[in-house]
Amino acid sequence: MTDEQTTTAAFLVAELRRARMRRGWSKDPTGPVLTVDPASWLAFVVASSR
């Protein structure tokens, strides 16, 4: 991945973590678990934008 892609992937992962905190999922052990591979997520975003 290029530096720009790495930065974008890191930003998206951070946004997902913030969304989990806003919804309270990170505090609830029975809540949904969201595991995202940054490279896979970035590939999805790039493919979706075409």
N, C-alpha and C positions, 0 to 999 in steps of 0.2 A: 504494500500500500504506500501511496505517496504521503508526504507530511500533511497535505491538505485533507486527504481521506482519513488519516489517523485522527486529526483534530476534529473532523466532523463526526466520526464514530464516537470519540470520547464525549463530545457535546451531547450526542443523542443518548448515550448511556446515562449521563448525568441527568438529562431531562427525564428519562424513565424513572430514575431513582427519586427525583423530586416529585414526580406524579404519584409514585407509590407512597411517599410520605404524606402528601396532601390527602390521599384517600385513606390513610391510616393502615395500609396493608403491611407496612414494615413493623408495626407494633403488634399485629395480630398473627400469632404463629400458625393459626388455621387458615389465614387468608391466602389468596392466590400467590403463587411464587412465580415471579417473572425473571427468567434467566435469558439474557440476550448475548449472543456472540457478536461483538462489534463488527467483525468483517461480514457476517451474514446479514446483519441489519443494514449495513452500508450498501451491500450488493442489492438488497431489496429496494432501498431508497433510490439508488442510481437507476435501477431497472424501471422503477415506477415513474421516474421523471422523464423518461424518453418518450 
